[in-house]
Amino acid sequence: MSGIDGNWDVVVKSPLGDQKLTLAVKSDGDTFTGTGSGAMGSADITGAVDGNTLTWKQQVTTPMPMTLDMTATVDGDTMTGTVGAGAFGSFPLNGTRAA
């Protein structure tokens, strides 16, 4: 099992306030699959793995339909990264491995 695999409790600091998200990640070489779920719904995700960094795109429909560009780097039991929201800019992402 890779150090990135598992369940993660994540908070994205957005202009709409803190957005809590639960990520489930299962890596397979240089790709991963999983789910991202939170107050705005749940979605299957797939993305790329480069060392301990994950990148993926996630579709949201609230407050408006858009595609988010997600990047997260895992260091032990912590995750940090950014969420790119197109014209709305980018926001910090922080997480911890769920117990």
C-alpha positions as CSV (number, residue, x, y, z in Angstrom):
1,M,0.0,0.0,0.0
2,S,1.3,3.4,-0.9
3,G,1.6,6.2,1.7
4,I,-1.1,8.2,-0.2
5,D,-3.7,5.4,0.1
6,G,-6.5,5.7,2.6
7,N,-9.2,8.0,3.8
8,W,-8.5,11.7,4.3
9,D,-10.4,14.5,6.1
10,V,-9.8,17.6,4.0
11,V,-10.8,21.3,4.3
12,V,-10.7,23.7,1.4
13,K,-10.6,27.4,2.3
14,S,-12.9,28.9,-0.2
15,P,-14.7,32.3,-0.5
16,L,-17.8,30.4,0.6
17,G,-16.1,29.4,3.8
18,D,-14.5,26.1,4.8
19,Q,-15.6,23.3,2.6
20,K,-15.1,19.9,4.3
21,L,-14.4,16.9,2.0
22,T,-13.7,13.3,2.6
23,L,-11.3,11.7,0.1
24,A,-10.9,7.9,-0.3
25,V,-7.7,7.2,-2.3
26,K,-6.4,3.9,-3.7
27,S,-3.3,4.2,-5.9
28,D,-2.1,1.8,-8.6
29,G,1.3,2.8,-9.9
30,D,1.1,6.3,-11.4
31,T,-2.7,6.6,-11.2
32,F,-5.3,6.5,-8.4
33,T,-9.0,6.0,-8.0
34,G,-11.4,7.0,-5.2
35,T,-14.2,9.2,-4.1
36,G,-14.6,12.7,-3.0
37,S,-17.6,13.5,-0.8
38,G,-18.8,16.4,1.1
39,A,-21.8,18.8,1.7
40,M,-22.0,19.4,-2.0
41,G,-22.3,15.8,-3.0
42,S,-20.1,12.8,-3.8
43,A,-18.2,11.9,-6.9
44,D,-15.9,9.2,-8.2
45,I,-12.4,10.6,-8.9
46,T,-9.5,9.4,-10.9
47,G,-6.1,11.1,-11.2
48,A,-2.4,10.9,-11.5
49,V,0.2,10.0,-8.9
50,D,3.7,11.5,-9.0
51,G,5.7,10.4,-6.0
52,N,3.6,11.6,-3.1
53,T,1.6,14.1,-5.1
54,L,-1.9,13.6,-6.4
55,T,-3.6,15.6,-9.2
56,W,-7.2,15.2,-10.4
57,K,-10.2,17.1,-11.7
58,Q,-13.4,17.2,-9.8
59,Q,-16.8,18.3,-11.1
60,V,-19.0,20.3,-8.8
61,T,-22.5,21.7,-9.4
62,T,-22.9,24.0,-6.3
63,P,-22.9,26.9,-6.2
64,M,-22.5,26.6,-10.0
65,P,-21.3,23.9,-12.4
66,M,-17.5,24.0,-12.7
67,T,-14.4,21.8,-12.9
68,L,-11.9,22.1,-10.1
69,D,-8.2,21.3,-10.6
70,M,-7.0,19.6,-7.5
71,T,-3.4,19.0,-6.4
72,A,-2.4,17.5,-3.0
73,T,0.9,16.4,-1.6
74,V,1.0,13.8,1.2
75,D,3.6,14.0,3.9
76,G,3.0,11.2,6.4
77,D,-0.5,11.7,7.9
78,T,-1.0,15.3,6.4
79,M,-2.0,16.5,3.0
80,T,-1.6,20.0,1.6
81,G,-2.4,21.4,-1.8
82,T,-4.5,23.7,-3.9
83,V,-7.8,23.8,-5.6
84,G,-7.9,25.7,-8.8
85,A,-11.4,27.2,-9.6
86,G,-10.7,28.8,-13.0
87,A,-11.6,32.5,-13.0
88,F,-12.3,32.4,-9.2
89,G,-8.6,31.7,-8.5
90,S,-7.1,29.0,-6.3
91,F,-7.7,28.0,-2.7
92,P,-5.6,26.1,-0.1
93,L,-6.4,22.5,0.7
94,N,-5.3,20.9,4.0
95,G,-6.1,17.4,5.3
96,T,-5.3,14.7,7.8
97,R,-5.4,11.0,7.5
98,A,-8.7,9.7,8.9
99,A,-8.5,7.4,11.9
